[in-house]
Amino acid sequence: MNSLELFNQIYTLETERVYSKSLLSFFESTIRARLPNAPRILDLGCGSKSIFEDIDLSGSNVTAIDFSPVAISKALILPNGISYKEVDLSTPDVLEKSAYDLIFDSHCLHCITDEANRKSAFTNIYQSLRPDGLFTTEMMVLPPNKTVVMPNKHVVEARAIEDEILSYGFKINYFLIVRDLVFGSENGDCDLVRVICRK
Ligand SMILES: C[S@@+](CC[C@H](N)C(=O)[O-])C[C@H]1O[C@@H](n2cnc3c(N)ncnc32)[C@H](O)[C@@H]1O
């Protein structure tokens, strides 16, 4: 089963629209204060509910994307002011250029494992940010001296994520490795890295 089929199955079985609460704490503790007024925001891998449905940001304009048609059709039942779209982030040139003040990775990038697809995804993110715009991500990373095998997940050392982000031209402002933060059944054996960077 490929990644899209897997997520379609997960969202078909989902009984409640939820998102990872760790993303909300990351936004409130560390990202919110860095945003301009009335920001234009893109949420990546929003699933059936974007965290921005629960965030009060006056004047903001939020677009939330996911490649699962099942997730997006559930989100569209009650979109709560969010513009939901079915988009595969790894499709070249799929995003509007120089459009966003914040591109927020809702645990999407660690689900993109193919090298060419990751390149397209990062290139899309970079091109789609306004000059000085923020890209933020919370990703699973390998704990020191540990091997973790997770099918359908890109889990590498934090240093490799740092190099990957820098290679697209981003400037890293914040890079924090978080231990013992579990956001569901997914990441129990992994650490997380929280990154904030600017174009
Ligand atoms: C681990 S889930 C996170 C869902 C939700 N944001 C949360 O925090 O619980 C990753 C999400 O990314 C989506 N996704 C994976 N690959 C994608 C791609 N290439 N383009 C767009 N969305 C993708 C999946 O459908 C899924 O909804």
The ligand as an ORCA input file, in Angstrom:
! r2SCAN-3c Opt
* xyz 0 1
  C       1.203     12.324     10.092
  S      -0.175     13.005      9.243
  C      -0.454     14.491     10.144
  C      -1.888     14.883     10.148
  C      -2.242     16.091     11.035
  N      -1.693     17.302     10.481
  C      -1.755     15.908     12.444
  O      -0.915     16.654     12.878
  O      -2.210     14.991     13.127
  C       0.562     13.593      7.754
  C      -0.428     14.221      6.791
  O       0.294     14.613      5.623
  C      -0.458     14.234      4.486
  N       0.516     14.049      3.381
  C       1.473     13.089      3.265
  N       2.161     13.249      2.126
  C       1.650     14.350      1.515
  C       1.940     15.032      0.306
  N       2.896     14.605     -0.527
  N       1.238     16.142     -0.016
  C       0.235     16.585      0.826
  N      -0.100     15.960      1.968
  C       0.595     14.862      2.319
  C      -1.199     12.977      4.893
  O      -2.346     12.715      4.130
  C      -1.520     13.275      6.350
  O      -2.758     13.926      6.479
*
